[in-house]
Amino acid sequence: MNEATLIILVHQALFQGCFLLKNFTLSRKLGAPVRGSNPEARRAILFFTAFILVSLLLAAGNAQFARLHLLSEATAVALCLLLLVLNLAFGLASLRNLGESWRVGVLEDQATDLVQDGIYRISRNPYFVAYLLMFAAYTVLLQNLVLLALSGVGLAFIHAMILKEEKHLQNLHGQAYRDYQRRVARYLLV
């Protein structure tokens, strides 16, 4: 197993492990599902899975197809690891700070609190920022044009999910959510 494959596998074990643990424990605690069945969530989850699998295939095969040689391997690994540390920090803070309001996709029949503290003071969607950091990290690690293009597609899927959630949160929380939108960026700077 090469270094890139190992990095991706270890990262996925941590990142997805925390995600699955949060979903499982919260679902049991609430006695209700925490994953919506809306098409935006399904498409995004399928895309995230495909992106990870493509990354693993490119890494395992040490693929030269569409490879960009912009950084030395050591620099690419170091930058990737920095991005993955940020990914895990955003992901864990999101899962922790959202508490019982955590949902995957929109569940129209469930009311949740409007969380505005912790990491949610600097981003309205830090878990999605974590995914964007993952896309960037794997793209830098493998320096691959295919992953760069897929990252753009991933951003479109994420944005569609965010727009769906924003509409739901506006309906649920009204002016309080609109005030929050004015104060805090959707991603980080925008």
Stockholm file with secondary structure:
# STOCKHOLM 1.0

chainA/1-190         MNEATLIILVHQALFQGCFLLKNFTLSRKLGAPVRGSNPEARRAILFFTAFILVSLLLAAGNAQFARLHLLSEATAVALCLLLLVLNLAFGLASLRNLGESWRVGVLEDQATDLVQDGIYRISRNPYFVAYLLMFAAYTVLLQNLVLLALSGVGLAFIHAMILKEEKHLQNLHGQAYRDYQRRVARYLLV
#=GR chainA/1-190 SS CCHHHHHHHHHHHHHHHHHHHHHHHHHHHHTSCCBCCCHHHHHHHHHHHHHHHHHHHHHHTTCCTTBCCCSCHHHHHHHHHHHHHHHHHHHHHHHHHHGGGCCBSCCTTCCCCCCCSGGGGTCSCHHHHHHHHHHHHHHHHHTBHHHHHHHHHHHHHHHHHHHHHHHHHHHHHTHHHHHHHHHSCSSSCC
#=GC SS_cons         CCHHHHHHHHHHHHHHHHHHHHHHHHHHHHTSCCBCCCHHHHHHHHHHHHHHHHHHHHHHTTCCTTBCCCSCHHHHHHHHHHHHHHHHHHHHHHHHHHGGGCCBSCCTTCCCCCCCSGGGGTCSCHHHHHHHHHHHHHHHHHTBHHHHHHHHHHHHHHHHHHHHHHHHHHHHHTHHHHHHHHHSCSSSCC
//
